Structures are given as C-alpha cells and as structure tokens.
Amino acid sequence: MAILLPIILIAIYVTMYLMRSDKTAACKWRQVAREGDERTWRCPVCGGEEVTTDGAEPRFCGAGKSKS
Ligand SMILES: [Zn+2]
C-alpha cells in the first residue's frame, strides 16, 4: 500500500500541470499596442503574445499555444 502514495501524488501533480496549461485563469493579458481594430496583448505570466481583432483579450494562454 505504501507504494501507491507516491504514484497518486505524481498523478495529481501531472494532472494539475496539464490543467494549468489549458486554463487562462493565471493569465494577465495587457494591451501593449493598438492599430485600428487589431490589438496586441502580452501576458507576463506565460510570456505569450496574441493579436485580437474583436477588442477582447485573448482566451488562450501563450504557454498552451506553444505546445499545440
Ligand atoms: Zn498567459
């Protein structure tokens, strides 16, 4: 039974890591440039940079984007 504990801990860690890259909750997008309808956003949390045309901040994290 003692051998199960580290396996469970590793599984939880991996799950949290995978979920973190998919979520954007930690992202703090900042508008750094604006040109017409295009707005450039930068996220200091993951280092991502994204351009949107609808005026809204990006929904995806730059860290997750580089993975896929
Ligand atoms: Zn981010």
N, CA, C, O and the ligand as a Tripos MOL2 file, in Angstrom:
@<TRIPOS>MOLECULE
protein
  273   271    69     0     0
PROTEIN
NO_CHARGES

@<TRIPOS>ATOM
      1 N           0.8280   -1.2170    0.0000 N.3       1 MET1
      2 CA          0.0000    0.0000    0.0000 C.3       1 MET1
      3 C           0.8630    1.2680    0.0000 C.2       1 MET1
      4 O           0.4850    2.2950   -0.5640 O.2       1 MET1
      5 N           2.0220    1.1680    0.6420 N.am      2 ALA2
      6 CA          2.8710    2.3600    0.7570 C.3       2 ALA2
      7 C           3.3740    2.8200   -0.6070 C.2       2 ALA2
      8 O           3.7080    3.9890   -0.7970 O.2       2 ALA2
      9 N           3.4230    1.8890   -1.5440 N.am      3 ILE3
     10 CA          3.9650    2.2490   -2.8640 C.3       3 ILE3
     11 C           2.9410    3.0270   -3.6920 C.2       3 ILE3
     12 O           3.2960    3.6610   -4.6860 O.2       3 ILE3
     13 N           1.6760    2.9770   -3.2850 N.am      4 LEU4
     14 CA          0.6220    3.6770   -4.0290 C.3       4 LEU4
     15 C           0.6760    5.1880   -3.8150 C.2       4 LEU4
     16 O           0.3460    5.9610   -4.7150 O.2       4 LEU4
     17 N           1.0910    5.5990   -2.6300 N.am      5 LEU5
     18 CA          1.0570    7.0270   -2.2930 C.3       5 LEU5
     19 C           1.8650    7.9100   -3.2520 C.2       5 LEU5
     20 O           1.3320    8.8860   -3.7790 O.2       5 LEU5
     21 N           3.1440    7.5830   -3.4850 N.am      6 PRO6
     22 CA          3.9010    8.4210   -4.4380 C.3       6 PRO6
     23 C           3.3150    8.4010   -5.8410 C.2       6 PRO6
     24 O           3.3840    9.4000   -6.5580 O.2       6 PRO6
     25 N           2.7410    7.2740   -6.2370 N.am      7 ILE7
     26 CA          2.1290    7.1930   -7.5730 C.3       7 ILE7
     27 C           0.9370    8.1370   -7.6680 C.2       7 ILE7
     28 O           0.7520    8.8220   -8.6740 O.2       7 ILE7
     29 N           0.1270    8.1650   -6.6050 N.am      8 ILE8
     30 CA         -1.0350    9.0580   -6.5760 C.3       8 ILE8
     31 C          -0.5860   10.5140   -6.5880 C.2       8 ILE8
     32 O          -1.1690   11.3460   -7.2830 O.2       8 ILE8
     33 N           0.4570   10.8160   -5.8110 N.am      9 LEU9
     34 CA          0.9660   12.1910   -5.7650 C.3       9 LEU9
     35 C           1.4710   12.6370   -7.1310 C.2       9 LEU9
     36 O           1.2290   13.7700   -7.5470 O.2       9 LEU9
     37 N           2.1630   11.7600   -7.8190 N.am     10 ILE10
     38 CA          2.6750   12.0810   -9.1540 C.3      10 ILE10
     39 C           1.5160   12.2930  -10.1210 C.2      10 ILE10
     40 O           1.5480   13.2050  -10.9480 O.2      10 ILE10
     41 N           0.4910   11.4450  -10.0150 N.am     11 ALA11
     42 CA         -0.6740   11.5600  -10.8900 C.3      11 ALA11
     43 C          -1.3770   12.9020  -10.6760 C.2      11 ALA11
     44 O          -1.7890   13.5590  -11.6320 O.2      11 ALA11
     45 N          -1.5060   13.2950   -9.4090 N.am     12 ILE12
     46 CA         -2.1440   14.5820   -9.0990 C.3      12 ILE12
     47 C          -1.3060   15.7370   -9.6470 C.2      12 ILE12
     48 O          -1.8380   16.6990  -10.2010 O.2      12 ILE12
     49 N           0.0000   15.6250   -9.4840 N.am     13 TYR13
     50 CA          0.8960   16.6850   -9.9590 C.3      13 TYR13
     51 C           0.7970   16.8420  -11.4760 C.2      13 TYR13
     52 O           0.7020   17.9550  -11.9930 O.2      13 TYR13
     53 N           0.8220   15.7130  -12.1740 N.am     14 VAL14
     54 CA          0.7480   15.7390  -13.6400 C.3      14 VAL14
     55 C          -0.5870   16.3130  -14.0990 C.2      14 VAL14
     56 O          -0.6400   17.1100  -15.0350 O.2      14 VAL14
     57 N          -1.6690   15.9010  -13.4290 N.am     15 THR15
     58 CA         -2.9980   16.3950  -13.7780 C.3      15 THR15
     59 C          -3.0900   17.9030  -13.5920 C.2      15 THR15
     60 O          -3.6300   18.6110  -14.4410 O.2      15 THR15
     61 N          -2.5570   18.3890  -12.4690 N.am     16 MET16
     62 CA         -2.5940   19.8250  -12.2020 C.3      16 MET16
     63 C          -1.7590   20.5820  -13.2190 C.2      16 MET16
     64 O          -2.1180   21.6800  -13.6450 O.2      16 MET16
     65 N          -0.6330   19.9780  -13.6050 N.am     17 TYR17
     66 CA          0.2470   20.6350  -14.5700 C.3      17 TYR17
     67 C          -0.4320   20.7440  -15.9390 C.2      17 TYR17
     68 O          -0.3520   21.7740  -16.6080 O.2      17 TYR17
     69 N          -1.0990   19.6610  -16.3370 N.am     18 LEU18
     70 CA         -1.7730   19.6530  -17.6360 C.3      18 LEU18
     71 C          -2.9430   20.6300  -17.6450 C.2      18 LEU18
     72 O          -3.1680   21.3310  -18.6320 O.2      18 LEU18
     73 N          -3.6810   20.6720  -16.5500 N.am     19 MET19
     74 CA         -4.8350   21.5760  -16.4680 C.3      19 MET19
     75 C          -4.3800   23.0280  -16.4480 C.2      19 MET19
     76 O          -5.0560   23.9100  -16.9780 O.2      19 MET19
     77 N          -3.2270   23.2670  -15.8300 N.am     20 ARG20
     78 CA         -2.7420   24.6330  -15.7190 C.3      20 ARG20
     79 C          -2.4480   25.2220  -17.0990 C.2      20 ARG20
     80 O          -2.7100   26.3980  -17.3510 O.2      20 ARG20
     81 N          -1.8970   24.3850  -17.9910 N.am     21 SER21
     82 CA         -1.5170   24.8880  -19.3000 C.3      21 SER21
     83 C          -2.7440   25.1640  -20.1620 C.2      21 SER21
     84 O          -2.6690   25.9200  -21.1310 O.2      21 SER21
     85 N          -3.8710   24.5540  -19.8100 N.am     22 ASP22
     86 CA         -5.0820   24.7540  -20.5920 C.3      22 ASP22
     87 C          -5.8950   25.9490  -20.0960 C.2      22 ASP22
     88 O          -6.6560   26.5560  -20.8500 O.2      22 ASP22
     89 N          -5.7210   26.2680  -18.8350 N.am     23 LYS23
     90 CA         -6.5140   27.3590  -18.2690 C.3      23 LYS23
     91 C          -5.8320   28.7060  -18.5000 C.2      23 LYS23
     92 O          -4.6120   28.7980  -18.6430 O.2      23 LYS23
     93 N          -6.6540   29.7320  -18.5300 N.am     24 THR24
     94 CA         -6.1180   31.0660  -18.7100 C.3      24 THR24
     95 C          -6.3420   31.9140  -17.4690 C.2      24 THR24
     96 O          -6.1470   33.1290  -17.4900 O.2      24 THR24
     97 N          -6.7540   31.2620  -16.3900 N.am     25 ALA25
     98 CA         -7.0750   31.9980  -15.1780 C.3      25 ALA25
     99 C          -5.8620   32.7490  -14.6450 C.2      25 ALA25
    100 O          -5.9880   33.8360  -14.0800 O.2      25 ALA25
    101 N          -4.6900   32.1570  -14.8310 N.am     26 ALA26
    102 CA         -3.4750   32.7830  -14.3100 C.3      26 ALA26
    103 C          -2.9700   33.8810  -15.2350 C.2      26 ALA26
    104 O          -2.1020   34.6690  -14.8610 O.2      26 ALA26
    105 N          -3.5180   33.9250  -16.4420 N.am     27 CYS27
    106 CA         -3.0440   34.8870  -17.4300 C.3      27 CYS27
    107 C          -3.5170   36.3010  -17.0930 C.2      27 CYS27
    108 O          -4.6590   36.5320  -16.6960 O.2      27 CYS27
    109 N          -2.6010   37.2130  -17.2680 N.am     28 LYS28
    110 CA         -2.9480   38.6210  -17.0820 C.3      28 LYS28
    111 C          -2.5620   39.3680  -18.3560 C.2      28 LYS28
    112 O          -1.4850   39.9540  -18.4660 O.2      28 LYS28
    113 N          -3.4770   39.3220  -19.2990 N.am     29 TRP29
    114 CA         -3.2110   39.9540  -20.5990 C.3      29 TRP29
    115 C          -3.2220   41.4700  -20.4570 C.2      29 TRP29
    116 O          -4.1050   42.0690  -19.8430 O.2      29 TRP29
    117 N          -2.1980   42.0510  -21.0560 N.am     30 ARG30
    118 CA         -2.1310   43.5060  -21.0750 C.3      30 ARG30
    119 C          -2.0500   43.9860  -22.5100 C.2      30 ARG30
    120 O          -1.2840   43.4630  -23.3190 O.2      30 ARG30
    121 N          -2.8490   44.9820  -22.8060 N.am     31 GLN31
    122 CA         -2.8230   45.5450  -24.1490 C.3      31 GLN31
    123 C          -1.5810   46.3980  -24.3060 C.2      31 GLN31
    124 O          -1.3910   47.3820  -23.5920 O.2      31 GLN31
    125 N          -0.7360   46.0090  -25.2520 N.am     32 VAL32
    126 CA          0.5320   46.7130  -25.4170 C.3      32 VAL32
    127 C           0.5640   47.5490  -26.6910 C.2      32 VAL32
    128 O           1.3930   48.4490  -26.8280 O.2      32 VAL32
    129 N          -0.3460   47.2470  -27.6300 N.am     33 ALA33
    130 CA         -0.3640   48.0170  -28.8700 C.3      33 ALA33
    131 C          -1.7530   47.9820  -29.4760 C.2      33 ALA33
    132 O          -2.5180   47.0420  -29.2610 O.2      33 ALA33
    133 N          -2.0700   49.0190  -30.2360 N.am     34 ARG34
    134 CA         -3.3690   49.0720  -30.8930 C.3      34 ARG34
    135 C          -3.2230   49.7090  -32.2610 C.2      34 ARG34
    136 O          -2.6780   50.8040  -32.4060 O.2      34 ARG34
    137 N          -3.7260   48.9930  -33.2650 N.am     35 GLU35
    138 CA         -3.6210   49.5140  -34.6230 C.3      35 GLU35
    139 C          -4.9290   49.2330  -35.3350 C.2      35 GLU35
    140 O          -5.1580   48.1190  -35.8070 O.2      35 GLU35
    141 N          -5.7830   50.2310  -35.4140 N.am     36 GLY36
    142 CA         -7.1010   50.0110  -35.9910 C.3      36 GLY36
    143 C          -7.9170   49.1060  -35.0940 C.2      36 GLY36
    144 O          -8.1270   49.4030  -33.9180 O.2      36 GLY36
    145 N          -8.3790   47.9910  -35.6590 N.am     37 ASP37
    146 CA         -9.1280   47.0200  -34.8600 C.3      37 ASP37
    147 C          -8.2160   45.9900  -34.1980 C.2      37 ASP37
    148 O          -8.6410   45.2410  -33.3190 O.2      37 ASP37
    149 N          -6.9890   45.9660  -34.6230 N.am     38 GLU38
    150 CA         -6.0690   44.9670  -34.0780 C.3      38 GLU38
    151 C          -5.4390   45.4480  -32.7710 C.2      38 GLU38
    152 O          -4.8980   46.5490  -32.6690 O.2      38 GLU38
    153 N          -5.5370   44.5890  -31.8060 N.am     39 ARG39
    154 CA         -4.9250   44.9010  -30.5280 C.3      39 ARG39
    155 C          -3.9150   43.8100  -30.1780 C.2      39 ARG39
    156 O          -4.1940   42.6170  -30.2990 O.2      39 ARG39
    157 N          -2.7830   44.2350  -29.7590 N.am     40 THR40
    158 CA         -1.7500   43.2760  -29.3670 C.3      40 THR40
    159 C          -1.7350   43.1650  -27.8470 C.2      40 THR40
    160 O          -1.6690   44.1560  -27.1190 O.2      40 THR40
    161 N          -1.8000   41.8990  -27.3970 N.am     41 TRP41
    162 CA         -1.8160   41.6370  -25.9630 C.3      41 TRP41
    163 C          -0.5740   40.8630  -25.5680 C.2      41 TRP41
    164 O          -0.0370   40.0670  -26.3380 O.2      41 TRP41
    165 N          -0.1350   41.1180  -24.3490 N.am     42 ARG42
    166 CA          1.0220   40.4070  -23.8450 C.3      42 ARG42
    167 C           0.7270   39.9020  -22.4450 C.2      42 ARG42
    168 O           0.1530   40.6070  -21.6150 O.2      42 ARG42
    169 N           1.1370   38.6560  -22.2020 N.am     43 CYS43
    170 CA          0.9040   38.0460  -20.8970 C.3      43 CYS43
    171 C           2.2350   37.8320  -20.1860 C.2      43 CYS43
    172 O           3.0450   37.0160  -20.6250 O.2      43 CYS43
    173 N           2.4680   38.5530  -19.1000 N.am     44 PRO44
    174 CA          3.7270   38.3970  -18.3670 C.3      44 PRO44
    175 C           3.8030   37.0800  -17.6120 C.2      44 PRO44
    176 O           4.8860   36.6560  -17.2070 O.2      44 PRO44
    177 N           2.6620   36.4310  -17.4220 N.am     45 VAL45
    178 CA          2.6410   35.1760  -16.6750 C.3      45 VAL45
    179 C           3.2770   34.0460  -17.4870 C.2      45 VAL45
    180 O           4.1190   33.3050  -16.9810 O.2      45 VAL45
    181 N           2.8650   33.9230  -18.7500 N.am     46 CYS46
    182 CA          3.3660   32.8240  -19.5840 C.3      46 CYS46
    183 C           4.2640   33.3410  -20.7060 C.2      46 CYS46
    184 O           4.8740   32.5520  -21.4280 O.2      46 CYS46
    185 N           4.3440   34.6510  -20.8520 N.am     47 GLY47
    186 CA          5.2000   35.2120  -21.8900 C.3      47 GLY47
    187 C           4.5750   35.1650  -23.2620 C.2      47 GLY47
    188 O           5.2610   35.3450  -24.2680 O.2      47 GLY47
    189 N           3.2590   34.9210  -23.3140 N.am     48 GLY48
    190 CA          2.5730   34.8060  -24.6000 C.3      48 GLY48
    191 C           2.2390   36.1650  -25.1870 C.2      48 GLY48
    192 O           2.0820   37.1530  -24.4700 O.2      48 GLY48
    193 N           2.1330   36.1930  -26.5250 N.am     49 GLU49
    194 CA          1.7330   37.4200  -27.2030 C.3      49 GLU49
    195 C           0.6850   37.0550  -28.2360 C.2      49 GLU49
    196 O           0.8480   36.1070  -29.0040 O.2      49 GLU49
    197 N          -0.3970   37.8250  -28.2390 N.am     50 GLU50
    198 CA         -1.5230   37.4840  -29.0940 C.3      50 GLU50
    199 C          -2.1260   38.7520  -29.6810 C.2      50 GLU50
    200 O          -2.0990   39.8150  -29.0620 O.2      50 GLU50
    201 N          -2.6720   38.6190  -30.8880 N.am     51 VAL51
    202 CA         -3.3390   39.7460  -31.5380 C.3      51 VAL51
    203 C          -4.8060   39.3990  -31.7310 C.2      51 VAL51
    204 O          -5.1330   38.3410  -32.2680 O.2      51 VAL51
    205 N          -5.6880   40.2860  -31.2950 N.am     52 THR52
    206 CA         -7.1130   40.0540  -31.4830 C.3      52 THR52
    207 C          -7.7110   41.2030  -32.2860 C.2      52 THR52
    208 O          -7.1720   42.3090  -32.3210 O.2      52 THR52
    209 N          -8.8400   40.9100  -32.9310 N.am     53 THR53
    210 CA         -9.4850   41.9300  -33.7460 C.3      53 THR53
    211 C         -10.8570   42.3040  -33.2070 C.2      53 THR53
    212 O         -11.5060   43.2100  -33.7300 O.2      53 THR53
    213 N         -11.3000   41.6110  -32.1620 N.am     54 ASP54
    214 CA        -12.6300   41.8940  -31.6260 C.3      54 ASP54
    215 C         -12.5910   42.7750  -30.3840 C.2      54 ASP54
    216 O         -13.6200   43.0420  -29.7650 O.2      54 ASP54
    217 N         -11.4010   43.2170  -30.0320 N.am     55 GLY55
    218 CA        -11.2890   44.1150  -28.9010 C.3      55 GLY55
    219 C         -11.2340   43.4300  -27.5540 C.2      55 GLY55
    220 O         -10.9710   44.0630  -26.5320 O.2      55 GLY55
    221 N         -11.4850   42.1270  -27.5580 N.am     56 ALA56
    222 CA        -11.4480   41.3860  -26.3020 C.3      56 ALA56
    223 C         -10.0750   40.7680  -26.0950 C.2      56 ALA56
    224 O          -9.3370   40.5190  -27.0480 O.2      56 ALA56
    225 N          -9.7500   40.5280  -24.8470 N.am     57 GLU57
    226 CA         -8.4480   39.9270  -24.5930 C.3      57 GLU57
    227 C          -8.4620   38.4540  -24.9770 C.2      57 GLU57
    228 O          -9.5190   37.8230  -24.9840 O.2      57 GLU57
    229 N          -7.2890   37.9030  -25.2960 N.am     58 PRO58
    230 CA         -7.2000   36.5100  -25.7620 C.3      58 PRO58
    231 C          -7.7640   35.5340  -24.7330 C.2      58 PRO58
    232 O          -7.7100   35.7540  -23.5230 O.2      58 PRO58
    233 N          -8.3100   34.4420  -25.2780 N.am     59 ARG59
    234 CA         -8.8830   33.4270  -24.3900 C.3      59 ARG59
    235 C          -7.8740   32.3320  -24.0650 C.2      59 ARG59
    236 O          -8.0210   31.6010  -23.0850 O.2      59 ARG59
    237 N          -6.8570   32.2330  -24.8970 N.am     60 PHE60
    238 CA         -5.9000   31.1500  -24.7080 C.3      60 PHE60
    239 C          -4.5910   31.6870  -24.1660 C.2      60 PHE60
    240 O          -4.1740   32.8080  -24.4570 O.2      60 PHE60
    241 N          -3.9710   30.8520  -23.3770 N.am     61 CYS61
    242 CA         -2.7000   31.2350  -22.8030 C.3      61 CYS61
    243 C          -1.5820   30.9860  -23.8120 C.2      61 CYS61
    244 O          -1.6120   30.0090  -24.5600 O.2      61 CYS61
    245 N          -0.6140   31.8650  -23.8220 N.am     62 GLY62
    246 CA          0.5040   31.7130  -24.7370 C.3      62 GLY62
    247 C           1.3030   30.4580  -24.4720 C.2      62 GLY62
    248 O           1.8810   29.8730  -25.3880 O.2      62 GLY62
    249 N           1.3340   30.0470  -23.2170 N.am     63 ALA63
    250 CA          2.0690   28.8360  -22.8670 C.3      63 ALA63
    251 C           1.3930   27.6080  -23.4770 C.2      63 ALA63
    252 O           2.0690   26.6920  -23.9440 O.2      63 ALA63
    253 N           0.0590   27.5930  -23.4710 N.am     64 GLY64
    254 CA         -0.6620   26.4640  -24.0410 C.3      64 GLY64
    255 C          -0.5950   26.4630  -25.5490 C.2      64 GLY64
    256 O          -0.6300   25.4080  -26.1820 O.2      64 GLY64
    257 N          -0.4990   27.6370  -26.1180 N.am     65 LYS65
    258 CA         -0.4930   27.7520  -27.5600 C.3      65 LYS65
    259 C           0.7820   27.1740  -28.1550 C.2      65 LYS65
    260 O           0.7560   26.5330  -29.2060 O.2      65 LYS65
    261 N           1.8940   27.4050  -27.4760 N.am     66 SER66
    262 CA          3.1800   26.9570  -28.0000 C.3      66 SER66
    263 C           3.2880   25.4350  -27.9630 C.2      66 SER66
    264 O           4.1200   24.8460  -28.6540 O.2      66 SER66
    265 N           2.4370   24.8020  -27.1460 N.am     67 LYS67
    266 CA          2.5000   23.3520  -27.0020 C.3      67 LYS67
    267 C           1.8360   22.6460  -28.1600 C.2      67 LYS67
    268 O           2.3370   21.6320  -28.6470 O.2      67 LYS67
    269 N           0.6970   23.1830  -28.6090 N.am     68 SER68
    270 CA         -0.0620   22.5120  -29.6650 C.3      68 SER68
    271 C           0.4230   22.9680  -31.0350 C.2      68 SER68
    272 O          -0.0950   22.5140  -32.0550 O.2      68 SER68
    273 ZN         -0.6230   33.5830  -20.1890 Zn       69 ZN69
@<TRIPOS>BOND
     1     1     2 1
     2     2     3 1
     3     3     4 2
     4     3     5 am
     5     5     6 1
     6     6     7 1
     7     7     8 2
     8     7     9 am
     9     9    10 1
    10    10    11 1
    11    11    12 2
    12    11    13 am
    13    13    14 1
    14    14    15 1
    15    15    16 2
    16    15    17 am
    17    17    18 1
    18    18    19 1
    19    19    20 2
    20    19    21 am
    21    21    22 1
    22    22    23 1
    23    23    24 2
    24    23    25 am
    25    25    26 1
    26    26    27 1
    27    27    28 2
    28    27    29 am
    29    29    30 1
    30    30    31 1
    31    31    32 2
    32    31    33 am
    33    33    34 1
    34    34    35 1
    35    35    36 2
    36    35    37 am
    37    37    38 1
    38    38    39 1
    39    39    40 2
    40    39    41 am
    41    41    42 1
    42    42    43 1
    43    43    44 2
    44    43    45 am
    45    45    46 1
    46    46    47 1
    47    47    48 2
    48    47    49 am
    49    49    50 1
    50    50    51 1
    51    51    52 2
    52    51    53 am
    53    53    54 1
    54    54    55 1
    55    55    56 2
    56    55    57 am
    57    57    58 1
    58    58    59 1
    59    59    60 2
    60    59    61 am
    61    61    62 1
    62    62    63 1
    63    63    64 2
    64    63    65 am
    65    65    66 1
    66    66    67 1
    67    67    68 2
    68    67    69 am
    69    69    70 1
    70    70    71 1
    71    71    72 2
    72    71    73 am
    73    73    74 1
    74    74    75 1
    75    75    76 2
    76    75    77 am
    77    77    78 1
    78    78    79 1
    79    79    80 2
    80    79    81 am
    81    81    82 1
    82    82    83 1
    83    83    84 2
    84    83    85 am
    85    85    86 1
    86    86    87 1
    87    87    88 2
    88    87    89 am
    89    89    90 1
    90    90    91 1
    91    91    92 2
    92    91    93 am
    93    93    94 1
    94    94    95 1
    95    95    96 2
    96    95    97 am
    97    97    98 1
    98    98    99 1
    99    99   100 2
   100    99   101 am
   101   101   102 1
   102   102   103 1
   103   103   104 2
   104   103   105 am
   105   105   106 1
   106   106   107 1
   107   107   108 2
   108   107   109 am
   109   109   110 1
   110   110   111 1
   111   111   112 2
   112   111   113 am
   113   113   114 1
   114   114   115 1
   115   115   116 2
   116   115   117 am
   117   117   118 1
   118   118   119 1
   119   119   120 2
   120   119   121 am
   121   121   122 1
   122   122   123 1
   123   123   124 2
   124   123   125 am
   125   125   126 1
   126   126   127 1
   127   127   128 2
   128   127   129 am
   129   129   130 1
   130   130   131 1
   131   131   132 2
   132   131   133 am
   133   133   134 1
   134   134   135 1
   135   135   136 2
   136   135   137 am
   137   137   138 1
   138   138   139 1
   139   139   140 2
   140   139   141 am
   141   141   142 1
   142   142   143 1
   143   143   144 2
   144   143   145 am
   145   145   146 1
   146   146   147 1
   147   147   148 2
   148   147   149 am
   149   149   150 1
   150   150   151 1
   151   151   152 2
   152   151   153 am
   153   153   154 1
   154   154   155 1
   155   155   156 2
   156   155   157 am
   157   157   158 1
   158   158   159 1
   159   159   160 2
   160   159   161 am
   161   161   162 1
   162   162   163 1
   163   163   164 2
   164   163   165 am
   165   165   166 1
   166   166   167 1
   167   167   168 2
   168   167   169 am
   169   169   170 1
   170   170   171 1
   171   171   172 2
   172   171   173 am
   173   173   174 1
   174   174   175 1
   175   175   176 2
   176   175   177 am
   177   177   178 1
   178   178   179 1
   179   179   180 2
   180   179   181 am
   181   181   182 1
   182   182   183 1
   183   183   184 2
   184   183   185 am
   185   185   186 1
   186   186   187 1
   187   187   188 2
   188   187   189 am
   189   189   190 1
   190   190   191 1
   191   191   192 2
   192   191   193 am
   193   193   194 1
   194   194   195 1
   195   195   196 2
   196   195   197 am
   197   197   198 1
   198   198   199 1
   199   199   200 2
   200   199   201 am
   201   201   202 1
   202   202   203 1
   203   203   204 2
   204   203   205 am
   205   205   206 1
   206   206   207 1
   207   207   208 2
   208   207   209 am
   209   209   210 1
   210   210   211 1
   211   211   212 2
   212   211   213 am
   213   213   214 1
   214   214   215 1
   215   215   216 2
   216   215   217 am
   217   217   218 1
   218   218   219 1
   219   219   220 2
   220   219   221 am
   221   221   222 1
   222   222   223 1
   223   223   224 2
   224   223   225 am
   225   225   226 1
   226   226   227 1
   227   227   228 2
   228   227   229 am
   229   229   230 1
   230   230   231 1
   231   231   232 2
   232   231   233 am
   233   233   234 1
   234   234   235 1
   235   235   236 2
   236   235   237 am
   237   237   238 1
   238   238   239 1
   239   239   240 2
   240   239   241 am
   241   241   242 1
   242   242   243 1
   243   243   244 2
   244   243   245 am
   245   245   246 1
   246   246   247 1
   247   247   248 2
   248   247   249 am
   249   249   250 1
   250   250   251 1
   251   251   252 2
   252   251   253 am
   253   253   254 1
   254   254   255 1
   255   255   256 2
   256   255   257 am
   257   257   258 1
   258   258   259 1
   259   259   260 2
   260   259   261 am
   261   261   262 1
   262   262   263 1
   263   263   264 2
   264   263   265 am
   265   265   266 1
   266   266   267 1
   267   267   268 2
   268   267   269 am
   269   269   270 1
   270   270   271 1
   271   271   272 2
@<TRIPOS>SUBSTRUCTURE
     1 MET1         2 RESIDUE 1 A MET
     2 ALA2         6 RESIDUE 1 A ALA
     3 ILE3        10 RESIDUE 1 A ILE
     4 LEU4        14 RESIDUE 1 A LEU
     5 LEU5        18 RESIDUE 1 A LEU
     6 PRO6        22 RESIDUE 1 A PRO
     7 ILE7        26 RESIDUE 1 A ILE
     8 ILE8        30 RESIDUE 1 A ILE
     9 LEU9        34 RESIDUE 1 A LEU
    10 ILE10       38 RESIDUE 1 A ILE
    11 ALA11       42 RESIDUE 1 A ALA
    12 ILE12       46 RESIDUE 1 A ILE
    13 TYR13       50 RESIDUE 1 A TYR
    14 VAL14       54 RESIDUE 1 A VAL
    15 THR15       58 RESIDUE 1 A THR
    16 MET16       62 RESIDUE 1 A MET
    17 TYR17       66 RESIDUE 1 A TYR
    18 LEU18       70 RESIDUE 1 A LEU
    19 MET19       74 RESIDUE 1 A MET
    20 ARG20       78 RESIDUE 1 A ARG
    21 SER21       82 RESIDUE 1 A SER
    22 ASP22       86 RESIDUE 1 A ASP
    23 LYS23       90 RESIDUE 1 A LYS
    24 THR24       94 RESIDUE 1 A THR
    25 ALA25       98 RESIDUE 1 A ALA
    26 ALA26      102 RESIDUE 1 A ALA
    27 CYS27      106 RESIDUE 1 A CYS
    28 LYS28      110 RESIDUE 1 A LYS
    29 TRP29      114 RESIDUE 1 A TRP
    30 ARG30      118 RESIDUE 1 A ARG
    31 GLN31      122 RESIDUE 1 A GLN
    32 VAL32      126 RESIDUE 1 A VAL
    33 ALA33      130 RESIDUE 1 A ALA
    34 ARG34      134 RESIDUE 1 A ARG
    35 GLU35      138 RESIDUE 1 A GLU
    36 GLY36      142 RESIDUE 1 A GLY
    37 ASP37      146 RESIDUE 1 A ASP
    38 GLU38      150 RESIDUE 1 A GLU
    39 ARG39      154 RESIDUE 1 A ARG
    40 THR40      158 RESIDUE 1 A THR
    41 TRP41      162 RESIDUE 1 A TRP
    42 ARG42      166 RESIDUE 1 A ARG
    43 CYS43      170 RESIDUE 1 A CYS
    44 PRO44      174 RESIDUE 1 A PRO
    45 VAL45      178 RESIDUE 1 A VAL
    46 CYS46      182 RESIDUE 1 A CYS
    47 GLY47      186 RESIDUE 1 A GLY
    48 GLY48      190 RESIDUE 1 A GLY
    49 GLU49      194 RESIDUE 1 A GLU
    50 GLU50      198 RESIDUE 1 A GLU
    51 VAL51      202 RESIDUE 1 A VAL
    52 THR52      206 RESIDUE 1 A THR
    53 THR53      210 RESIDUE 1 A THR
    54 ASP54      214 RESIDUE 1 A ASP
    55 GLY55      218 RESIDUE 1 A GLY
    56 ALA56      222 RESIDUE 1 A ALA
    57 GLU57      226 RESIDUE 1 A GLU
    58 PRO58      230 RESIDUE 1 A PRO
    59 ARG59      234 RESIDUE 1 A ARG
    60 PHE60      238 RESIDUE 1 A PHE
    61 CYS61      242 RESIDUE 1 A CYS
    62 GLY62      246 RESIDUE 1 A GLY
    63 ALA63      250 RESIDUE 1 A ALA
    64 GLY64      254 RESIDUE 1 A GLY
    65 LYS65      258 RESIDUE 1 A LYS
    66 SER66      262 RESIDUE 1 A SER
    67 LYS67      266 RESIDUE 1 A LYS
    68 SER68      270 RESIDUE 1 A SER
    69 ZN69       273 GROUP 0 **** ****
